[in-house]
Each structure stands twice: as C-alpha cells, then as structure tokens.
Amino acid sequence: MLKRIIAPLFNILTPLNNVIAKKKRIVLYSNLGFRDNVLSLANYLIEHHVTDQYECVFISNKFYRNFKGIKNVKVTSPLLGIYYFLTSKYFFYCFGKYPIKPSPEQIVVNLGHGMPIKKIGNSEEKRKNIDYNYFNYVLSYSSYFDQIIMDSFGAEGKQLMHFGAPRNDELFVQEEINEEPRKVIWMPTYQEERTAQFLAPFTDKQVLDELDAFLQARNCILYIKPHPLEKRTFSKSDTTNIKFITDDIILQKYSSLYTCLAEMSGLITDYSSISIDYLLLNRPIAYIFSNEAVYRRERGFNFDDLDEITAGVTIKTIEDFNQFIDVVCRIQPDRFINKRKTLISKFHKYRDGDNTHRILESIGVRDND
C-alpha cells in the first residue's frame, strides 16, 4: 500500500535530488529487515569508530539490534528515510532501494546480497525492461561475476567494485573448528512455489526422528533456517539435535547471520549465493536441488551446468545425507577440498576479512583505527 502511494513521487525526486545539498552523512537501507550486508556494515561503522566522524542513519522496516545510545547513530523508517537519501552524501543498500538516481554529489553503493546463482533483475525475462541501476557502484566479488552483475542490474563496467561483501568479513572471526558438537546449518534459497516438500528427503516424522537419532550418535546438531520470505510456518520440532532457527533467533545471540555461520562445521543449501560465500572457509558443503527443472524453466540460472559452481555432494537420499554428516564429523574423507580451493581462487579476488575497509576507503570514508 505504502509503495503504491509514494511511487508517483519518485518521478520528481531525481531532479530534486540533483539540487539538494548533501551532508557528510552515511545512510544504510534495507526494506526486508536490517540484516545481511547493511547490518554487517553497521557493525563495522560502530566497532571501528566511523560513527565518531560521521552521522549515520539506519533505515529499515524492522530492526533486530537496538542502536539506541550509540553516538551519531539514528534509526528511521523507509518512508522518513527518503529525506535522508536526498540530503546525504553516502548511501548503501542491499534489499530494496529508492528509485532515485544519485546526484553528482552522492555515492550510492548497491551491496547486493551475494553473487547470484539464479537469475535476478534484468536477467529474468519478466523483469528485463525494469531499471535497476540507481547506484554509482555495485559489488562483484571477482571478474568472474562481472558479466552476470552487469546483466542483472543494467550496470556498466566502471560501476563494478571488485570487493567481497561486508558480511563475508564476519566469516573470519572464527578460527578452524575442532570442538564438539559439530554444527551444520541447512539454508535453502527462496522459492515462490515449492512442488516438493521443504524437508525432502525427510518427508515424515519417523524419518526425521531417525535422522535425529543419527545426529545424536554423531554428536552433531543440525540447524534448519528457512528463507525469511518462505510463506509457511514450521512447527517446533521435539527432536533433540534438529533445531529450526530464524533471523530473530540468530540475532538474539550473534551480531549477524555470518558470525553464526562462522561457527558452522558444514553447510547444506541449494541455489543460494550463501554457498559462494561459505567457500571462503573451505569447509564441507552439500546441495539439495529441489525442483531444479521447474526452477530452471521458470526462473533460470546464470550457469548452464550447476557443477561449475558447486564443490560438494548433491544429496538425493537419506544415505547421502548421513554420509555428508560423516564427512563433517571427519569419519569419512572430504573429497572436495581441492575443488573448493579452485573455486575460491576463481570466485573471490580477496580472501580475507578486510572487504568493508576496502569499500569505505575506495569512496573516501576513513575509519579511526
């Protein structure tokens, strides 16, 4: 409703934006909860005392962290945030955007939310004529992804920033994991329509209970995190070693999803860009490709062969699942170590925890460290 009301206003805001003076202010925006790259960037601005030098405004429909009492930090809603876009020099976003072209005095950075395995933006047939280029710069982890990013956002080569995402920096807060219990997180990407059960191949309670018993025997905990946009509810499981978690649950304990991910000994996912990020840790990854034919036909992938971007077993049966857990628990050998190393060097220009510093430095923002 709000979007329909204010949409006509954006037609006049680009020329207006060009004549409004900009303050030395940093603004972070997300209309799908204040999380992901903007949350990681916010954490950095605070921890590295950038907020001592710059007024910072965080804009979202939902906040998981309380920013009250932090010097020079203000939070506001997406509607009121329009004012801060129009009056600020630096603007970052990852979910949603204001369809206002940057003025010559502004620097607007599209942080995105990962390197897309599935088609997004202008690469999708039904969205190919939509203008997504409302930024000066957009992230591309390496030259390998340049054409995909340009095609997705209608971007030019000069707009590409060859840096990793702020959220990836938080993967490096945790050293190699040796303690028990082992932890595995299962994170499927969003699918508008699922023709298969969400937990396939675990389609009934008896099988789920058997998996729970197997995990207990291996001293391993499986965390299942549905995508925030999943239009379904998940009943609380009475299993011991299988736990459903959400962003709310994670952010009660961790500063971000990725500081949680850094503690995981293994990842299970599908077409999510998180698999590209998790490669940086060179830990076991498994894939469950539900509805692949439907997904390829209706949404499409940026790769003809998914084997080009995967480095782990594809789980099709319960036995495959159990074998992956044994790899995580170091009972069976990890056959994909070298392939992960190959993909890491191909996908990531930088393989450390310093991307946020590079992004800020490249646009003239200095920290106090």
C-alpha positions in Angstrom: 0.0 0.0 0.0 2.8 2.5 1.0 4.6 1.7 -2.2 1.6 2.5 -4.4 1.0 5.8 -2.5 4.6 7.1 -2.8 5.6 5.6 -6.2 4.4 8.7 -8.2 6.6 10.9 -6.0 9.8 9.3 -7.2 9.2 10.7 -10.7 10.1 14.2 -9.4 12.7 13.2 -6.8 15.6 12.6 -9.2 15.7 16.2 -10.5 15.1 17.4 -6.9 17.9 15.2 -5.7 20.3 17.0 -8.1 19.8 20.4 -6.4 19.7 19.5 -2.7 22.9 19.9 -0.8 24.4 16.8 0.7 25.6 16.4 4.3 28.6 14.4 5.4 26.3 11.5 6.4 26.3 7.7 5.9 22.9 6.1 5.3 22.3 2.3 5.3 19.0 1.0 3.9 17.1 -2.4 3.8 13.4 -2.9 3.4 13.5 -6.6 4.3 14.7 -6.2 7.9 18.0 -4.6 8.9 20.2 -7.6 8.3 22.7 -9.1 5.8 25.2 -6.7 4.3 23.8 -3.5 5.8 23.9 -5.0 9.3 27.5 -6.1 8.8 28.4 -2.7 7.6 26.6 -1.1 10.5 28.5 -3.3 13.0 31.8 -2.2 11.3 30.9 1.5 11.4 30.3 1.3 15.1 33.2 -1.1 16.1 35.7 0.9 14.1 34.5 4.2 15.3 33.5 5.6 12.0 30.4 6.9 13.8 32.7 9.2 15.7 33.3 11.1 12.4 30.1 10.7 10.5 26.4 10.9 11.3 25.0 7.5 10.5 21.3 6.8 9.7 20.0 3.2 9.5 16.7 2.7 7.6 14.5 -0.4 7.7 11.1 -1.8 8.3 12.4 -4.0 11.1 15.4 -3.8 13.4 16.9 -6.8 15.2 19.5 -4.8 17.1 18.9 -1.9 19.4 21.1 1.0 18.3 19.9 3.5 20.9 22.5 5.4 22.8 25.2 5.0 20.1 26.8 8.3 19.3 25.8 9.8 15.9 23.5 6.8 15.1 19.8 7.3 14.2 17.3 4.7 13.0 14.2 5.5 11.0 11.5 4.0 8.7 11.7 3.7 4.9 9.2 6.5 4.4 11.1 9.0 6.5 14.3 7.7 5.1 13.6 9.4 1.8 14.6 12.7 3.4 18.0 11.1 4.4 18.6 9.8 1.0 18.1 13.2 -0.5 20.3 15.0 2.0 23.2 12.5 2.4 26.5 12.0 0.6 26.9 8.3 1.2 24.1 5.7 0.8 24.3 1.9 0.9 21.6 -0.7 0.4 21.2 -4.4 0.0 17.4 -5.2 0.0 15.2 -2.8 -1.9 16.2 0.7 -3.0 14.9 4.2 -3.6 14.3 4.6 -7.3 16.1 7.9 -7.3 19.3 8.4 -9.4 22.3 9.6 -7.5 23.2 13.2 -7.7 26.8 14.3 -8.7 27.5 14.9 -5.1 26.4 11.5 -3.9 27.9 8.0 -3.8 25.3 5.2 -3.8 26.5 1.7 -3.4 24.5 -1.4 -4.1 25.9 -4.0 -1.7 23.5 -6.7 -3.1 23.1 -9.9 -1.2 25.6 -12.2 -2.8 26.8 -13.4 -6.2 23.6 -14.7 -7.9 23.4 -18.4 -9.0 19.8 -17.9 -10.1 18.8 -15.2 -12.5 17.9 -11.9 -10.8 16.9 -8.4 -12.0 17.2 -7.7 -15.7 18.4 -11.3 -16.3 14.9 -12.5 -15.6 12.6 -12.5 -18.7 9.7 -10.8 -16.8 12.0 -8.1 -15.4 14.3 -7.4 -18.4 12.9 -3.9 -19.0 12.9 -2.7 -15.4 15.5 -0.1 -14.4 17.6 -1.4 -11.5 20.5 1.0 -12.0 20.0 3.5 -9.2 23.6 3.4 -7.9 27.2 4.5 -8.6 28.7 1.2 -7.7 27.7 -2.4 -7.3 29.8 -5.3 -5.8 31.3 -8.0 -7.9 33.5 -10.4 -5.9 35.8 -11.0 -8.9 35.9 -10.6 -12.7 34.3 -14.0 -13.0 31.0 -12.5 -12.0 31.3 -9.2 -13.9 29.0 -10.0 -16.8 26.4 -11.6 -14.5 26.3 -8.5 -12.3 26.2 -6.1 -15.3 23.4 -8.2 -16.9 21.4 -8.4 -13.7 21.5 -4.7 -12.8 22.0 -3.0 -16.2 25.4 -1.8 -14.9 28.4 -0.6 -16.8 31.9 -2.0 -16.1 33.0 1.3 -14.5 30.3 0.8 -11.8 31.8 -2.6 -10.6 33.5 -2.8 -7.2 35.8 -5.8 -7.1 35.4 -6.4 -3.4 33.8 -9.1 -1.3 30.7 -8.3 0.7 30.8 -6.8 4.2 29.0 -9.9 5.6 31.9 -12.1 4.3 34.3 -10.3 6.6 32.5 -11.8 9.6 33.3 -15.3 8.4 36.9 -14.7 9.5 36.1 -14.1 13.2 36.2 -17.8 13.9 39.3 -20.0 13.7 39.2 -23.6 12.5 36.6 -25.5 14.4 37.7 -28.6 16.3 35.4 -28.8 19.2 32.2 -30.8 19.5 29.3 -31.0 19.0 29.7 -30.4 15.3 27.2 -27.9 13.9 25.6 -28.0 10.4 23.2 -25.4 9.0 20.7 -26.1 6.3 19.7 -22.9 4.4 17.6 -23.3 1.3 17.0 -20.3 -1.0 13.6 -18.8 -1.5 11.2 -20.5 -3.9 7.8 -18.9 -4.6 6.2 -22.2 -5.3 7.6 -25.5 -3.9 6.2 -28.6 -5.6 8.3 -30.8 -3.3 8.3 -31.0 0.5 10.6 -28.5 2.1 12.4 -31.1 4.1 12.8 -33.7 1.3 14.1 -36.4 1.6 12.9 -36.2 5.2 9.1 -36.3 4.5 7.6 -37.8 7.6 8.2 -37.7 11.4 9.6 -41.2 11.6 12.3 -40.5 9.2 13.0 -37.1 10.9 13.3 -39.0 14.3 15.7 -41.4 12.7 17.8 -38.6 11.5 17.8 -37.0 14.9 19.0 -40.3 16.4 21.8 -40.5 13.8 22.8 -36.9 14.7 22.9 -37.7 18.4 25.1 -40.7 17.7 27.5 -38.4 15.7 27.3 -35.6 18.3 26.2 -33.2 15.6 23.5 -30.6 15.7 21.5 -29.7 12.5 20.1 -26.1 12.3 17.4 -25.6 9.7 16.9 -21.9 8.7 14.0 -21.3 6.3 14.4 -18.3 4.0 12.7 -15.1 5.5 10.3 -15.0 2.6 9.0 -18.5 2.9 5.2 -18.3 3.2 4.8 -21.2 5.5 5.0 -22.0 9.2 7.2 -24.5 10.8 6.1 -26.4 13.9 8.5 -26.6 16.7 10.3 -29.9 16.5 10.5 -32.1 19.6 13.8 -33.5 18.2 17.0 -33.1 20.2 19.6 -32.4 17.6 17.4 -30.8 14.9 16.6 -27.2 15.5 14.6 -24.7 13.4 16.0 -21.2 13.6 15.1 -17.8 12.2 16.8 -14.4 11.9 15.2 -13.3 15.1 16.6 -16.3 17.0 20.1 -16.0 15.4 20.4 -12.3 16.1 19.5 -12.8 19.8 22.9 -14.5 20.2 25.1 -13.3 17.3 25.9 -9.9 15.8 24.9 -11.2 12.4 23.9 -14.3 10.5 27.5 -14.6 9.2 29.1 -14.6 12.7 26.8 -17.6 13.3 27.8 -19.2 10.0 31.4 -18.9 11.0 30.7 -21.4 13.8 29.2 -24.0 11.5 31.3 -27.0 10.5 29.2 -27.6 7.4 26.6 -26.0 5.1 23.6 -27.5 3.3 22.0 -25.3 0.7 20.7 -25.2 -2.9 20.7 -22.3 -5.3 21.6 -19.7 -2.6 24.5 -17.4 -3.0 25.5 -18.3 0.5 27.3 -21.3 -0.9 29.6 -18.9 -2.8 30.4 -17.1 0.4 30.8 -20.2 2.6 33.5 -21.5 0.2 35.9 -18.9 1.9 36.0 -21.2 4.9 36.8 -24.3 2.8 34.5 -26.4 5.0 32.2 -29.2 3.7 29.2 -28.1 1.6 26.3 -30.2 0.4 23.5 -29.3 -2.0 19.8 -30.3 -2.2 18.5 -29.2 -5.6 14.7 -29.5 -5.2 12.5 -28.5 -8.2 15.6 -27.9 -10.4 13.8 -28.4 -13.7 10.9 -26.1 -12.7 13.3 -23.6 -11.3 15.4 -23.6 -14.4 12.4 -23.2 -16.7 10.6 -20.5 -14.6 13.4 -18.5 -13.1 16.6 -19.7 -14.8 20.2 -19.9 -13.7 23.3 -17.9 -14.6 25.1 -21.1 -15.2 24.3 -23.8 -17.8 25.8 -26.5 -15.5 25.5 -26.2 -11.7 28.6 -28.4 -11.4 30.5 -25.3 -12.5 29.8 -23.5 -9.2 29.4 -26.4 -6.7 32.0 -28.2 -4.6 30.3 -30.8 -2.6 27.9 -33.8 -2.7 24.4 -33.5 -4.1 22.0 -35.0 -1.6 19.3 -37.1 -3.1 18.7 -39.8 -0.5 18.9 -40.2 3.3 22.0 -42.2 2.9 23.7 -39.3 1.0 22.7 -37.0 3.9 24.2 -39.3 6.5 27.4 -39.6 4.5 27.7 -35.9 4.4 27.3 -35.7 8.2 30.1 -38.3 8.5 32.3 -36.0 6.4 31.5 -33.1 8.6 32.3 -35.2 11.7 35.6 -36.4 10.0 34.5 -40.0 9.9 34.7 -40.1 6.1 37.2 -38.2 4.0 36.3 -34.8 2.4 36.7 -35.4 -1.4 36.0 -31.8 -2.3 38.8 -29.8 -0.6 40.8 -29.2 -3.7 37.7 -28.2 -5.8 36.7 -25.7 -3.1 40.2 -24.2 -3.3 39.9 -23.9 -7.1 36.5 -22.2 -6.8 37.7 -19.9 -4.0 40.5 -18.5 -6.2 38.1 -18.1 -9.1 35.2 -16.5 -7.2 36.9 -14.3 -4.7 39.5 -11.7 -5.5 40.1 -11.1 -1.8 40.1 -13.9 0.6 40.4 -12.2 4.0 38.2 -10.2 6.4 39.0 -6.7 5.2 36.5 -6.0 2.4 34.4 -3.5 4.4 37.6 -1.4 5.0 38.4 -1.5 1.2 34.8 -0.5 0.2 34.8 2.5 2.5 38.3 3.6 1.7 37.6 3.4 -2.1 34.8 6.0 -1.7 36.8 8.3 0.7 35.4 7.2 4.1 38.1 6.7 6.7 37.8 4.8 9.9 39.6 5.7 13.2 41.6 2.5 13.6 
